[in-house]
């Protein structure tokens, strides 16, 4: 399908949901699957329809570096188990925006670049707001029940590495460092997640995003 048709499909799925609290949408997938870009496009489309959008990312909920690397800098288990503070994601964002929540939330609590905590001001969400949250490992057991709509972007691992080389060289400093991190930590860690959590079985929308200009809807459990 055309890219704009995918965005329209997701927007219509969101608009078709009726809740007495903000709708919480997860954009899940392996590294460099295109989660952030797609979530941003959906946000723009919802803004055009006068819906309040809350944008957040798992990158705002890292754990400190010493905790992320407790099992070793290149540990796949460490990547999957220790990278992100899932308790904070629930406490500061998902639960406050849920049916029994206060509507008062924070979209981030940690800056991984400076390896330091963040304390942005609390915000208040109207009941018809939409949370668009992108990141890895979002359909793991600790989080999966807190999403109202779950979107999973499928790409091949070769595609993931190729995109990372075009996107993240500055972050890693060199091609060698990036490839080593992906091959030893990120890709094996993602394989643990795919094997244990089975996110593609849990997602409401599964999309092949190997060609972002021509995404393919693999499966949906939402009546569109």
BARO-805279 format. One record per atom (N, C-alpha, C, O): residue in one letter; y, z, x. Coordinates in steps of 0.1 Angstrom, whole numbers, padded with zeros to 4 digits, always signed. Atoms other than C-alpha are relative to their C-alpha. Layout:
<nodes>
AYZX ...
</nodes>
This chain:
<nodes>
X-0012+0000+0008 X+0000+0000+0000 X+0012+0000+0009 X+0012+0003+0021 X-0012-0001-0007 X+0036-0003+0010 X+0004+0014+0002 X+0001+0023-0006 X-0004-0013-0003 X+0052+0027+0026 X+0008+0007-0012 X+0006+0018-0015 X-0008-0006+0011 X+0077+0032-0002 X-0008+0003-0012 X-0004+0012-0020 X+0009-0003+0011 X+0049+0031-0027 X-0007+0013+0002 X-0009+0021-0008 X+0007-0013-0003 X+0032+0060-0010 X+0010+0011-0003 X+0007+0021-0009 X-0011-0010+0003 X+0065+0080-0011 X+0002+0002-0014 X+0002+0014-0019 X-0001-0001+0014 X+0069+0072-0047 X-0011+0007-0007 X-0010+0015-0016 X+0012-0006+0006 X+0033+0082-0055 X+0001+0016+0002 X-0002+0023-0007 X+0000-0015-0003 X+0038+0117-0038 X+0011+0006-0008 X+0009+0017-0014 X-0012-0005+0008 X+0072+0122-0055 X-0005+0002-0015 X-0002+0012-0021 X+0004+0000+0014 X+0057+0114-0089 X-0011+0011-0002 X-0011+0018-0013 X+0009-0011+0001 X+0028+0138-0082 X+0007+0014-0001 X+0003+0023-0008 X-0008-0013-0001 X+0053+0166-0074 X+0007+0001-0013 X+0007+0012-0019 X-0008-0001+0013 X+0075+0158-0105 X-0009+0003-0012 X-0005+0008-0022 X+0009-0002+0011 X+0044+0159-0127 X-0006+0014+0000 X-0012+0018-0010 X+0005-0014+0000 X+0036+0195-0117 X+0010+0009-0007 X+0022+0007-0006 X-0008-0009+0007 X+0049+0222-0139 X-0004+0014+0004 X-0016+0019+0002 X+0003-0013-0004 X+0051+0257-0125 X+0013+0009-0003 X+0024+0004-0005 X-0011-0009+0002 X+0073+0288-0131 X+0005+0005+0013 X+0012+0015+0014 X-0005-0004-0013 X+0080+0290-0094 X+0001-0013+0008 X-0004-0023+0004 X-0001+0012-0008 X+0088+0265-0066 X-0014-0006+0003 X-0023+0002+0006 X+0012+0007-0004 X+0061+0239-0059 X-0001+0000+0015 X+0008-0004+0022 X+0002-0001-0014 X+0046+0244-0025 X-0009-0011+0005 X-0021-0012+0001 X+0008+0012-0004 X+0034+0211-0008 X-0003+0001+0015 X+0006+0003+0023 X+0005+0000-0014 X+0014+0210+0024 X-0002-0014+0005 X-0008-0022-0002 X+0003+0013-0007 X+0015+0179+0047 X-0008+0003+0012 X-0002+0007+0023 X+0009-0003-0011 X-0015+0184+0069 X-0005-0012+0007 X-0004-0023+0002 X+0006+0011-0007 X-0032+0163+0095 X+0000+0004+0015 X+0006+0014+0019 X+0001-0003-0014 X-0040+0162+0132 X+0013-0003+0007 X+0022-0008+0000 X-0012+0002-0007 X-0013+0160+0159 X+0004-0015-0001 X-0004-0024+0001 X-0006+0013+0001 X+0010+0130+0155 X-0005-0009-0011 X-0005-0021-0010 X+0005+0008+0011 X-0005+0120+0122 X+0012-0006-0009 X+0009-0015-0017 X-0011+0005+0007 X+0030+0114+0108 X+0005+0009-0011 X+0011+0005-0021 X-0003-0010+0010 X+0034+0146+0088 X+0015+0002-0003 X+0019+0002-0014 X-0014-0003+0001 X+0070+0153+0095 X+0008-0012-0005 X+0017-0010-0014 X-0007+0011+0005 X+0082+0118+0089 X-0002-0002-0015 X+0007-0005-0022 X+0003+0002+0014 X+0064+0115+0056 X+0007+0011-0009 X+0013+0008-0019 X-0007-0011+0008 X+0077+0149+0044 X+0015-0002-0001 X+0021+0001-0011 X-0014+0003+0000 X+0112+0139+0054 X+0003-0011-0010 X+0014-0010-0017 X-0002+0011+0009 X+0109+0107+0034 X-0001+0005-0015 X+0007+0001-0023 X+0002-0006+0014 X+0096+0126+0003 X+0012+0009-0003 X+0017+0009-0014 X-0012-0009+0003 X+0125+0151+0007 X+0012-0008-0004 X+0019-0005-0013 X-0012+0008+0003 X+0151+0123+0007 X-0002-0005-0015 X+0008-0006-0022 X+0002+0006+0014 X+0135+0108-0025 X+0002+0011-0010 X+0007+0008-0021 X-0002-0011+0009 X+0135+0142-0042 X+0014+0004-0001 X+0019+0007-0012 X-0015-0002+0000 X+0171+0148-0032 X+0007-0010-0009 X+0016-0006-0016 X-0006+0011+0009 X+0180+0115-0049 X-0003+0003-0015 X+0005-0001-0023 X+0003-0004+0014 X+0164+0130-0081 X+0006+0013-0003 X+0002+0019-0013 X-0007-0012+0003 X+0186+0161-0078 X-0010+0012+0000 X-0007+0022-0007 X+0008-0011-0002 X+0157+0184-0069 X+0003+0008+0012 X+0006+0002+0023 X-0003-0008-0011 X+0163+0213-0046 X-0013+0000+0009 X-0024+0003+0005 X+0011+0001-0010 X+0141+0208-0014 X+0002+0010+0011 X+0012+0012+0016 X+0001-0009-0012 X+0131+0234+0011 X-0009-0007+0010 X-0021-0009+0007 X+0008+0006-0010 X+0119+0218+0043 X-0003+0010+0011 X+0006+0018+0016 X+0004-0009-0010 X+0099+0238+0068 X-0012-0006+0007 X-0018-0015+0002 X+0011+0005-0008 X+0073+0233+0095 X-0007+0012+0006 X-0001+0022+0009 X+0008-0010-0008 X+0045+0252+0112 X+0006+0003+0013 X+0004+0014+0019 X-0007-0002-0013 X+0066+0248+0144 X+0009+0012+0000 X+0012+0017+0010 X-0008-0012+0001 X+0088+0276+0131 X-0007+0013-0001 X-0001+0023-0003 X+0008-0012+0001 X+0059+0300+0130 X-0010+0001+0011 X-0021+0006+0009 X+0009-0002-0012 X+0044+0299+0165 X-0001+0015+0003 X+0007+0023-0001 X+0001-0013-0006 X+0031+0330+0181 X+0006-0001+0014 X+0008-0012+0019 X-0005+0000-0014 X+0045+0340+0215 X-0010-0007+0009 X-0022-0007+0007 X+0009+0008-0010 X+0031+0320+0245 X-0011+0008+0005 X-0022+0003+0006 X+0011-0008-0006 X+0011+0349+0259 X-0011+0002-0010 X-0023+0004-0006 X+0010-0001+0010 X-0007+0352+0226 X-0007-0014-0003 X-0019-0015-0004 X+0006+0013+0002 X-0012+0314+0222 X-0010-0004+0011 X-0019-0011+0009 X+0008+0004-0012 X-0027+0312+0257 X-0010+0012+0004 X-0015+0012+0015 X+0008-0011-0003 X-0047+0344+0255 X-0014-0004+0004 X-0020+0003+0013 X+0013+0005-0003 X-0080+0325+0256 X+0000-0010+0012 X-0011-0015+0015 X-0001+0010-0010 X-0067+0302+0283 X+0009-0011-0004 X+0010-0015-0016 X-0010+0010+0003 X-0040+0275+0285 X-0006-0012-0007 X+0000-0019-0015 X+0007+0012+0005 X-0065+0247+0277 X-0011+0003-0010 X-0019-0006-0013 X+0011-0004+0009 X-0087+0266+0252 X+0002-0007-0013 X+0012-0005-0020 X+0000+0005+0013 X-0095+0246+0221 X+0000+0011-0011 X+0007+0010-0021 X+0001-0011+0009 X-0104+0278+0203 X+0013+0007-0001 X+0017+0011-0012 X-0013-0007+0000 X-0071+0293+0213 X+0010-0008-0008 X+0019-0003-0014 X-0010+0008+0007 X-0052+0263+0199 X-0002+0002-0015 X+0007+0004-0023 X+0003-0001+0015 X-0070+0266+0165 X+0003+0015-0005 X+0008+0016-0016 X+0000-0013+0005 X-0071+0304+0163 X+0013+0008+0002 X+0017+0016-0005 X-0010-0009-0005 X-0041+0317+0181 X+0014-0006+0000 X+0024+0001+0003 X-0013+0006-0002 X-0012+0292+0180 X+0010+0004-0010 X+0022+0005-0006 X-0010-0002+0010 X+0005+0301+0147 X-0002+0013-0007 X-0013+0018-0009 X+0000-0012+0007 X+0014+0332+0128 X-0002-0002-0015 X+0008-0004-0022 X+0003+0003+0014 X-0003+0326+0094 X+0004+0011-0009 X+0008+0009-0021 X-0005-0012+0008 X+0006+0361+0082 X+0015-0002-0003 X+0019+0001-0015 X-0015+0002+0002 X+0043+0353+0087 X+0003-0011-0010 X+0012-0011-0018 X-0002+0011+0009 X+0040+0320+0069 X-0002+0004-0014 X+0006+0001-0023 X+0002-0006+0013 X+0026+0338+0039 X+0011+0010-0004 X+0016+0009-0015 X-0009-0011+0003 X+0049+0368+0041 X+0014-0005-0003 X+0021+0000-0012 X-0014+0004+0001 X+0082+0349+0046 X+0002-0012-0008 X+0014-0015-0012 X-0002+0013+0007 X+0076+0317+0027 X-0009-0002-0012 X-0004-0004-0023 X+0009+0004+0011 X+0045+0310+0007 X-0001+0010-0012 X+0000+0007-0023 X+0001-0010+0011 X+0042+0343-0012 X+0013+0002-0007 X+0013+0003-0019 X-0012-0001+0007 X+0079+0347-0019 X+0003-0012-0010 X+0010-0010-0020 X-0002+0011+0009 X+0078+0312-0035 X-0011-0002-0010 X-0011-0012-0018 X+0011+0001+0009 X+0047+0318-0054 X+0003+0007-0014 X+0014+0011-0016 X-0002-0004+0014 X+0042+0330-0090 X+0004+0015-0001 X+0011+0018-0010 X-0004-0014+0001 X+0046+0367-0082 X+0011+0003+0011 X+0013+0015+0014 X-0010-0001-0011 X+0073+0361-0055 X+0014+0003-0004 X+0017+0002-0016 X-0014-0003+0003 X+0109+0371-0053 X+0009-0012+0001 X+0020-0012-0004 X-0008+0012-0002 X+0121+0336-0044 X+0009+0000+0012 X+0017-0009+0015 X-0009-0001-0012 X+0138+0349-0013 X-0009-0002+0012 X-0020+0004+0014 X+0009+0005-0010 X+0124+0333+0018 X+0008-0003+0014 X+0020-0004+0014 X-0004+0005-0013 X+0128+0323+0055 X-0008-0012+0004 X-0020-0012+0001 X+0007+0012-0003 X+0118+0289+0068 X-0005+0000+0015 X-0012-0009+0019 X+0005-0001-0013 X+0112+0300+0104 X+0002+0014+0005 X+0010+0022+0001 X-0001-0014-0006 X+0106+0332+0125 X-0001+0000+0015 X+0001+0010+0021 X+0002+0000-0014 X+0100+0320+0160 X+0004-0014+0006 X+0001-0024+0000 X-0003+0012-0007 X+0114+0295+0185 X-0009-0002+0012 X-0008+0006+0022 X+0010+0002-0011 X+0086+0282+0207 X+0006-0005+0013 X+0000-0003+0024 X-0006+0005-0012 X+0109+0265+0231 X+0006+0011+0009 X+0004+0010+0021 X-0005-0012-0007 X+0126+0297+0241 X-0009+0011+0001 X-0007+0021+0007 X+0010-0011+0001 X+0096+0318+0233 X+0006+0013-0004 X+0004+0023+0002 X-0008-0012+0005 X+0117+0342+0213 X+0000+0000-0015 X+0000-0011-0022 X+0000-0001+0015 X+0118+0355+0177 X+0013-0006-0005 X+0024-0006+0001 X-0011+0004+0007 X+0142+0341+0152 X+0002+0009-0013 X-0008+0014-0018 X-0003-0008+0012 X+0159+0359+0123 X+0011-0007-0008 X+0022-0002-0009 X-0010+0007+0008 X+0176+0333+0102 X+0003+0007-0013 X-0005+0015-0018 X-0003-0008+0013 X+0194+0346+0070 X-0010-0004-0011 X-0015-0015-0012 X+0008+0003+0012 X+0173+0349+0039 X+0007-0009-0010 X+0019-0008-0011 X-0006+0008+0010 X+0178+0323+0013 X-0008+0002-0013 X-0019+0008-0014 X+0005-0001+0013 X+0171+0322-0024 X-0003-0013-0007 X+0006-0022-0007 X+0005+0013+0005 X+0151+0294-0041 X+0001+0000-0016 X-0004+0010-0022 X+0001+0001+0014 X+0156+0283-0077 X-0015-0003-0004 X-0022-0008+0004 X+0013+0002+0005 X+0124+0281-0098 X-0005-0015+0001 X-0017-0017+0003 X+0004+0014-0001 X+0124+0243-0097 X+0001-0007+0013 X+0001-0019+0015 X-0001+0005-0013 X+0127+0240-0060 X-0014-0006+0005 X-0024-0003-0002 X+0012+0005-0006 X+0101+0221-0039 X-0001+0003+0015 X+0008-0001+0022 X+0002-0003-0014 X+0088+0234-0006 X-0008-0012+0006 X-0020-0014+0001 X+0008+0011-0008 X+0077+0205+0018 X-0002+0006+0014 X+0007+0007+0022 X+0003-0007-0013 X+0059+0221+0047 X-0010-0009+0008 X-0021-0012+0002 X+0009+0009-0008 X+0044+0200+0075 X-0006+0008+0012 X+0000+0017+0017 X+0005-0006-0012 X+0021+0210+0103 X-0015-0001+0001 X-0022-0007-0008 X+0014+0001-0003 X-0014+0213+0117 X-0007+0013-0006 X+0000+0023-0008 X+0008-0012+0004 X-0042+0236+0103 X+0005+0006-0013 X+0002+0018-0015 X-0006-0006+0012 X-0025+0241+0069 X-0011+0003-0011 X-0008+0010-0020 X+0010-0002+0010 X-0058+0240+0049 X-0011+0009+0005 X-0022+0009-0001 X+0009-0010-0004 X-0075+0267+0068 X-0001+0011-0010 X+0008+0012-0019 X+0003-0009+0010 X-0089+0296+0048 X+0012+0010-0003 X+0014+0013-0015 X-0010-0010+0002 X-0059+0319+0053 X+0012-0006-0008 X+0019+0002-0015 X-0012+0006+0006 X-0034+0294+0038 X-0004-0008-0013 X+0005-0010-0021 X+0003+0011+0009 X-0053+0270+0015 X+0003+0004-0015 X+0007-0005-0022 X-0002-0004+0014 X-0049+0290-0018 X+0015+0001-0003 X+0018+0002-0015 X-0014-0002+0002 X-0011+0292-0014 X+0007-0013-0002 X+0019-0013-0005 X-0007+0013+0002 X-0004+0255-0017 X-0003-0005-0015 X-0014-0003-0020 X+0001+0006+0013 X+0002+0238-0051 X-0005-0015+0001 X-0013-0020-0007 X+0005+0014-0002 X-0003+0202-0037 X-0003+0000+0015 X+0005+0004+0024 X+0005+0001-0014 X-0022+0195-0005 X-0002-0015+0004 X-0010-0022-0002 X+0000+0013-0004 X-0016+0162+0013 X-0006+0000+0014 X-0001+0007+0023 X+0006+0001-0013 X-0038+0152+0043 X+0001-0014+0005 X-0003-0023-0002 X-0002+0013-0006 X-0029+0124+0066 X-0011-0002+0011 X-0012+0006+0020 X+0011+0003-0009 X-0059+0109+0084 X+0004-0010+0010 X+0010-0021+0006 X-0002+0010-0010 X-0055+0091+0117 X-0012+0002+0011 X-0017+0013+0011 X+0010-0001-0011 X-0080+0084+0146 X+0006+0008+0012 X+0018+0009+0013 X-0004-0008-0011 X-0078+0106+0177 X+0007-0010+0011 X+0016-0005+0018 X-0007+0009-0009 X-0069+0075+0198 X+0014-0003-0004 X+0023-0004+0004 X-0013+0002+0006 X-0040+0069+0175 X+0009+0012+0003 X+0021+0011+0006 X-0008-0012-0003 X-0029+0105+0179 X+0005+0001+0014 X+0017+0004+0017 X-0004+0000-0014 X-0029+0103+0217 X+0011-0011+0003 X+0020-0008+0010 X-0009+0011-0002 X-0011+0070+0217 X+0014+0003-0005 X+0024+0001+0001 X-0013-0004+0006 X+0017+0083+0194 X+0006+0011+0008 X+0018+0011+0010 X-0005-0011-0007 X+0020+0114+0214 X+0006-0005+0013 X+0017+0001+0018 X-0006+0006-0012 X+0026+0094+0246 X+0013-0007-0002 X+0022-0007+0006 X-0013+0006+0003 X+0054+0076+0229 X+0011+0010-0005 X+0022+0007-0006 X-0009-0010+0006 X+0069+0108+0214 X+0003+0012+0008 X+0014+0017+0008 X-0001-0013-0005 X+0063+0138+0235 X+0001+0001+0015 X-0002+0012+0021 X+0000+0000-0015 X+0066+0128+0272 X+0010+0010+0005 X+0008+0017+0015 X-0010-0009-0005 X+0098+0147+0276 X-0004+0015-0001 X-0001+0023+0007 X+0004-0014+0003 X+0083+0179+0261 X-0010+0004+0011 X-0010+0016+0015 X+0011-0004-0009 X+0053+0178+0285 X+0004-0003+0015 X-0003+0002+0024 X-0004+0003-0014 X+0071+0164+0316 X-0006-0011+0007 X+0000-0017+0015 X+0006+0011-0006 X+0046+0138+0325 X-0012-0005-0008 X-0017+0002-0017 X+0011+0006+0008 X+0019+0115+0311 X-0013+0008+0004 X-0021+0010-0005 X+0012-0008-0004 X-0007+0134+0331 X-0002+0013-0007 X-0012+0016-0012 X+0001-0013+0007 X+0002+0167+0316 X-0003-0001-0014 X-0010+0007-0020 X+0002+0002+0014 X+0003+0154+0281 X-0014-0004-0003 X-0020+0002-0012 X+0013+0005+0003 X-0030+0136+0283 X-0010+0012+0003 X-0020+0014-0005 X+0008-0011-0003 X-0046+0167+0299 X+0000+0010-0012 X-0011+0015-0016 X-0001-0010+0011 X-0033+0190+0271 X-0007-0005-0012 X-0014+0002-0019 X+0007+0006+0012 X-0045+0166+0244 X-0015+0000+0001 X-0022+0004-0008 X+0014+0002-0001 X-0079+0159+0258 X-0007+0014+0002 X-0019+0015-0002 X+0007-0013-0003 X-0087+0196+0268 X+0002+0010-0012 X-0006+0018-0015 X-0004-0010+0009 X-0069+0216+0241 X+0002-0005-0014 X-0005-0001-0024 X-0004+0004+0014 X-0054+0197+0211 X-0011-0007-0007 X-0014-0003-0018 X+0011+0008+0007 X-0081+0172+0203 X-0012+0008-0003 X-0017+0008-0014 X+0011-0009+0003 X-0110+0196+0207 X+0003+0011-0010 X-0005+0014-0018 X-0004-0010+0009 X-0091+0222+0188 X+0001-0005-0015 X-0003+0001-0024 X+0000+0006+0013 X-0085+0198+0159 X-0014-0003-0005 X-0016-0002-0017 X+0014+0003+0004 X-0122+0189+0159 X-0006+0013-0006 X-0014+0012-0015 X+0005-0013+0005 X-0130+0226+0154 X+0005+0002-0014 X-0002+0005-0024 X-0006-0001+0014 X-0106+0226+0124 X-0006-0009-0010 X-0010-0005-0021 X+0006+0010+0009 X-0120+0195+0109 X-0014+0004-0004 X-0018+0002-0015 X+0014-0004+0003 X-0155+0208+0112 X-0001+0012-0008 X-0010+0013-0017 X+0001-0013+0007 X-0149+0243+0100 X+0007+0001-0014 X+0002+0006-0023 X-0008-0001+0013 X-0122+0239+0073 X-0002-0011-0009 X+0001-0010-0021 X+0002+0012+0008 X-0131+0204+0060 X+0012-0003-0008 X+0011-0004-0021 X-0012+0002+0007 X-0095+0197+0051 X+0000-0012-0009 X+0007-0012-0020 X+0000+0012+0008 X-0101+0162+0038 X-0007+0002-0013 X-0005-0005-0023 X+0006-0003+0013 X-0124+0176+0011 X+0008+0009-0009 X+0007+0009-0021 X-0009-0010+0007 X-0098+0202+0001 X+0013-0006-0005 X+0019-0001-0014 X-0013+0006+0003 X-0068+0179+0000 X+0001-0006-0014 X-0010-0012-0019 X-0002+0007+0013 X-0054+0166-0033 X+0003-0015+0002 X-0001-0023-0006 X-0003+0014-0004 X-0042+0134-0016 X-0004-0002+0014 X+0000+0005+0023 X+0005+0004-0013 X-0060+0119+0014 X+0005-0014+0003 X+0002-0023-0004 X-0007+0013-0003 X-0041+0091+0031 X-0004-0004+0015 X-0002+0004+0024 X+0002+0005-0013 X-0051+0069+0060 X+0013-0005+0005 X+0019-0014+0000 X-0014+0003-0005 X-0019+0067+0081 X-0001-0006+0014 X+0009-0004+0022 X+0001+0007-0013 X-0032+0048+0112 X+0011-0010+0001 X+0016-0012+0012 X-0012+0009+0000 X-0007+0021+0102 X+0010+0006-0010 X+0008+0004-0022 X-0010-0007+0009 X+0023+0040+0088 X+0007-0010-0009 X+0012-0006-0019 X-0007+0010+0009 X+0038+0008+0074 X-0009-0005-0011 X-0004-0010-0021 X+0010+0004+0010 X+0006+0001+0054 X-0010+0012-0002 X-0022+0010+0001 X+0010-0011+0002 X-0009+0035+0045 X-0010-0003-0011 X-0007-0011-0020 X+0011+0002+0010 X-0041+0036+0025 X-0003+0013-0007 X-0006+0023+0000 X+0004-0012+0008 X-0048+0061-0003 X-0015+0000+0000 X-0021-0008-0007 X+0015-0001+0000 X-0084+0072+0004 X-0005+0007-0012 X-0015+0003-0018 X+0006-0008+0011 X-0088+0098-0023 X+0012+0008-0006 X+0021+0012+0001 X-0009-0009+0007 X-0068+0117-0049 X-0007+0008-0011 X-0015+0002-0018 X+0005-0008+0011 X-0077+0145-0073 X+0011+0003-0010 X+0009+0011-0019 X-0011-0002+0009 X-0043+0144-0090 X+0001-0012-0009 X-0001-0023-0005 X-0002+0011+0010 X-0038+0124-0122 X+0014-0006+0002 X+0024+0001+0000 X-0012+0006-0004 X-0012+0099-0112 X+0005-0010-0012 X+0015-0017-0011 
</nodes>
